[in-house]
Amino acid sequence: MKFKFTCELCKKEVKQGEKFTLDIFEKDTDITSGGIECIEAMCFSCKSKIVKKIDGLNK
């Protein structure tokens, strides 16, 4: 979906773009996990930065 929104990370107003979401979970035990962070409205630029950082950590 493409529409106007404000990015929750950089606080920039996106006039026309795709909205991405991010859910971060921490594993409490082998059976349970708890939610730490949930971002409902993220712009493409912030999403790309997070993906790049995760890819860098995996190397």
N, C-alpha and C positions, 0 to 999 in steps of 0.2 A: 504494500500500500504506500502511496506517495501522498504526503500532506504536510502541513505546517506544524512544527512542534519545537520545544526547547530541549536541548540536550541536557541531561542531568549531570554529566561529568564536566563539560567545558562551559555550560550555561549559555552557549550560543543559540540563537534562534535560527532554525533551519526552515527556510521558506518553502522548499519543495524537495523532499527526499524520503528515503526509506528509514523507518524506525527499527532499531535493533534492540534486543533485550539481553541482559546478562544476569545469570543466576550463579552465585558462587556458594559451594557447599563444603563443609569441613567434615571429615569422617571422624565421628566420635568413637565408635567401636567397629567391629567387623559387621555388625548388624545395622546400626543406626548412623545417621548423619544429620547434621543440623545446618540450616541455612544461615549464612553469614551476611550476604549482600544480595540485593536484588535491584537492578536498575532497569526501569521500564522503558525509558526513552533515551537512546544513545545514537549519535550521528555516525555516519560512515567513517569520518576521520578518526574519531575516538575508537571505533570498533577496529579499524586497521592498526592503530597503535597497540591495542591490547593483543591482537593476533600476532603481530610482529614480535612483541615482548615474549609471549608464550613460546613462539617458534625459536627464539633465541635461547630460552631456558632449556629447551629440549635438546639442544646441540651438545 
